Amino acid sequence: MKLTGAQALIKSLELEGTEVVFGLPGGAILPVYDPLIDSSIRHILVRHEQGAGHMAEGYAHATGRPGVAIVTSGPAATNIVTPLCDAYMDSIPLVVITGQVPYSVIGTDAFQECDTVGITMPVTKHNWLITDPADIPEIVREAFHVATTGRPGPVLIDIPKDIAIDSMDWYWPDAVDLPGYKPTNKISTKLIKDAARLMGTAKKPVIYAGGGILKARAAEALRELAEMTGIPVVTTLMARGAFPDRHDLCLGMPGMHGNYTAITALQEADLLIALGSRFDDRVTGKVDAFAPNAKIIHVDIDPAEIGKVRRPDVPIVGDCRRVIEELVKAVRSDLEKRHWPDLIPWWSEIRTWQRDFPLYYEQEEDGPLKPQFVIEKLRDLSPDDTIVASGVGQHQMWASQHWKFDYPYTWVNSGGLGTMGFSVPAAIGAKVGRPDRTVWSIDGDGCFQMTAQELVTASAEQIPIKVAILNNAYLGMVRQWQEMFYEERYSEVYLSPDLPDYVKWAEAMGCVAFRVDAPEDVAPTIEKANAITDRPVVIDFRTDYREKVFPMVPAGASNSDVLPGPTPNGAK
Amino acid sequence: MEQHHHILSVLVENKAGVLSRVAGLFTRRGYNIFSLAVSPTEDDRYSRMTVVVDGDSSPIEQVTKQLNKLIPVIEIRELAAADAVERELLIATVKAGPEERSHLIDLVSIFDGQVIDVGVASVTVMVAGTPDGLDAVADLLAPYGISELQRTGRVALPRLIRGSRPLKAVKSSEQ
């Protein structure tokens, strides 16, 4: 059967199970958009290519399946570099297809030509420039394989226009042949035993659970390990929901804006069981001072993460779920043989920190609206399995702190890259992947202005997400740093609460919109928003610009020097 | 440098852009390359890169692990300087009139070198040797006046006479 390169590409995407692509057509990708008309694949027409990338990410976050985006060459390709980098940092499986000028004119500075493969090399797990239409099925198979196996990540396929037009003899390869790509699948039995033995001697152990738990679909295994041993669990920003916040053994989020107990438990531990986490600087604070007395068991699918920041005592390379399942067996047999140390003294220390340093804020009845209060009301009035997508900044930290994540894949955010503007498109992608769920975008006013135009996409495509703008009229996190570390010299952080008029703007984009100033209007407005299921909804919450995110570990400081912020009884 | 360098012998797929992927990885992770030589192998599907890295600036374990993550990298062999034979090639154009030519030919022949081109007032010589040896050659040529000099960067293979100790082969994506 003869197919054009473009037909072969679309057919290959279908055979890889693609149900939806996010994209925007243009000159070089025109041939690919034609067979899309006859395809079973749903296409969502975005308003900016960055939106396509973040939607694909949100879709992948929520479903675990690779997100697919198709854009044209040149500026479209450069516009999608940010989502590629974001996905690379957070190990999100993406397959991005870019148009390219005809192969015959590559290198001549043709109209809308750019070296897409060269530009995206450092931000993709791998990328391909197709030079022969006969290679298309093979490359698409390889692309999905690389994106979704081992440590997941984004890949890119660059397809020149003439290659998409030329014909090829259709085939579908049985398997991929990548001699240089063999993700680890052997797990060392000896190291598993070493890990179990070390766990059985620790008096102050902590499980330091990272995003790898979610990538490996290992939440249940983690729960079994924790319950069997009684070891407390912290969940990093990328792992929120991997272990239920309402579980007795859960200490919540560690790191720069983690809660006091999670930070301090890591710091005081004698053993860290790092599962799919990478000792990121936002978690460790000053590396030399991080968990100084702890031995380390480090489990990661990526061998390069082992020993990159902190040398482990027990290094285990492997898929988190399989490793934890093996660990559960090894722990069970070790527990039968000997008595493990009593963790009651450790827990009583932990409970003291929890009692003295809970997350805390005060909402005065007539006072300005506190962002934390808004998030708690959103949480309490929305279904338990609501998916929350956030942007980057203060609102992200408050959302992570104050939401109760009891289910995996309910928290969608930009962790490693810290991409402002992530929330709205990511929420759209998540809602496309999980139309059964309520999806709230919790966004800041600064972030919202970066990608809000995708609400036009949401209205046009009938993707009824809900957006809560925590509008404090500032680039709030930057303001917080200027207040605390730059002697209150505020430089270029004021945005204005009224410019733009968020309600009018949202309405112009086809959304239902509300504005809330007073604490007593928060709950009724959220209830109204939750009742709307046929259109996107935006609520402009006018929040207190003076509110800061606490606790806080200042940049470069030791986690032992965490600033706890206000406490209910003034404990220090 | 001779004390702290590591030699990585990297077998890669012989495809467009692979050199760029390897070089880009070194740049973005902040690793220094002392020299780099690339050539096809006995099997034309593969090329071999001999990369000499600075052991001080570049944690060699991280370098090899990150390199292994590149899809076109098939295998990396890490050669400690003491376990390798290393050679590189030097060619230099040196000022030498008719009366100095014979001196120069004598000098170069001590290092098993050759004169490969002769002009009215200059000759071009070629010497293959160890990196240290070529440093010495360059020093000895300097007094004549070197107008141009090029070195290839080293190629290396494991030393045989140290017995049958197997090379430390770091297979793709293994720990």
Chai-1 contact restraints between the chains, C-beta under 6 A:
chainA,res_idxA,chainB,res_idxB,connection_type,confidence,min_distance_angstrom,max_distance_angstrom,comment,restraint_id
A,M121,B,G24,contact,1.0,0.0,6.0,A-B,restraint_1
A,P122,B,G24,contact,1.0,0.0,6.0,A-B,restraint_2
A,P122,B,R28,contact,1.0,0.0,6.0,A-B,restraint_3
A,H126,B,I71,contact,1.0,0.0,6.0,A-B,restraint_4
A,P179,B,I74,contact,1.0,0.0,6.0,A-B,restraint_5
A,G180,B,I71,contact,1.0,0.0,6.0,A-B,restraint_6
A,G180,B,P72,contact,1.0,0.0,6.0,A-B,restraint_7
A,G180,B,V73,contact,1.0,0.0,6.0,A-B,restraint_8
A,G180,B,I74,contact,1.0,0.0,6.0,A-B,restraint_9
A,G180,B,S172,contact,1.0,0.0,6.0,A-B,restraint_10
A,Y181,B,I71,contact,1.0,0.0,6.0,A-B,restraint_11
A,K182,B,S172,contact,1.0,0.0,6.0,A-B,restraint_12
A,K182,B,S173,contact,1.0,0.0,6.0,A-B,restraint_13
A,P183,B,S173,contact,1.0,0.0,6.0,A-B,restraint_14
A,T184,B,S173,contact,1.0,0.0,6.0,A-B,restraint_15
A,P303,B,K65,contact,1.0,0.0,6.0,A-B,restraint_16
A,P303,B,Q175,contact,1.0,0.0,6.0,A-B,restraint_17
A,A304,B,K65,contact,1.0,0.0,6.0,A-B,restraint_18
A,A304,B,Q66,contact,1.0,0.0,6.0,A-B,restraint_19
A,V317,B,Q175,contact,1.0,0.0,6.0,A-B,restraint_20
